[in-house]
Structures are given as C-alpha cells and as structure tokens.
Amino acid sequence: MQQYMDLLKDFSGDIITLLVALVLGGLVGIQREVSGHEAGFRTNTLVCVGSALAMLVSIHMHEAYGGDAGRIAAQVISGIGFLGAGTIIRTGLTVRGLTTAAGLWVMACVGLTAGAGLYAVALAGTLCCLIVMVVMGWMEVRTVNGRRGSVCSVLLEIENRQETLSQLESKLDQIDRSARIEEVKYLEDNYVEVNILVHTNENKHGGDVVQLLSQLQGVRQLTMMF
C-alpha cells in the first residue's frame, strides 16, 4: 500500500496538471454545449486533457532519455486538424463549424500549456477563448450579421439576348454591388441558366431580390436557394 502511496506522491504534480486541463477544457466545452455546437463538453475536455497528457509524456521522455522534448507534443498541433476538419460542414452555400474547429485547436494549445506547468497562461488562454466565443459572438450577432446577412443563390433562366443580359447586369448593380454571376449554362431554345450569388440582410430580403429580377424581360424561371 505504501508503494502505491509513494507512486501517487511522485506523480501528484502530473495529476494536478491533468485536473487543471480537465477544468479548463470543461469551461469552454460547457459554453459550446449550451450553444448547441457539434463539439461540446466532452469533446473539448478530452482534447484539452489529451493535449496535456501528450505534453507530460514529452517532458518525462526528455527527462528519462533526452532528445527533443517537444516532439510528441508537436504532433498534437497537426493531429488536431483531422478532428477539427470533422466539425466543418458545408450545406449549400453555408459553411458551419469553423469556429468550433478553431476552438478545438485552441483547447489543444491550452492543454499543452497546462501540461508544461504554465497554469496561469493556460487559464488566460481559456478566458480569451471564452471571450471570443461568448462576448464577440454576441457582438457579431447584433452588429456584423445585421449588415452582412447571408448569401443566397438565384437560378435564373433567361433569354440569351444581348439586351436582356445587359439589363440583368444593370439590375444586379441595383440590387447589390457585391452580387456576382457564379456560373452560366447555355440551354436549348436560346435560353441561358444564370447562377447568381446575392447577399441578403435585414434591409434587403430575399423576396425583394426575386421581385426585382422578375421584372426583367425574357425571364422563364426564377428559383432562390438559401
């Protein structure tokens, strides 16, 4: 029994390090879980604890055998990319999960920092991560998203005549100068299918875009996809 107690005492510092990583990863994980994102409480906690564990192994391997102390820990930074890529989802024109993937990468770095014994720095990194996800997320919803809105795709079948296409370009400038023609397909019976990307926001709704484009001469079909 005494042997196990001595072993526990020898590694008490490492156990505290893992507990610190557990708490820090859990703080960010709770925020992501409450927000309903893909990588939540358990994922962020496991990433942080695993990174701390990799750092501890690197340190002990260096102390026991010499060599590069950061070799094992360095693989965490590259390896976390595979996990982060799994959280990025593209649906139509919308890409989701980039913030979650970035958060996982940051938590891996926090875990490495905690594993190196830099608890104050790890705590500061966690607080910065929470500020970005909570405070800046709140600011983004109330300011940037109101102006930027979302991107929608408009599929327009229109007569392939020079004057008609010129009217289309003029109408796009009227709708939004950032609108652009993404693709043009030539159809039979002298029609073309034009794929247009348009930004919508609280001041310019999708219905307004449809109404303006439907005023063009030679429009056969108009479809909007969000």
PyMOL commands that set and color helices and strands:
alter all, ss='L'
color gray80, all
select helices_A, chain A and resi 2-10+12-34+41-65+71-86+98-115+119-148+162-175+206-214
alter helices_A, ss='H'
color red, helices_A
select strands_A, chain A and resi 89-91+94-96+150-159+180-186+191-200+219-225
alter strands_A, ss='S'
color yellow, strands_A
deselect
rebuild
show_as cartoon
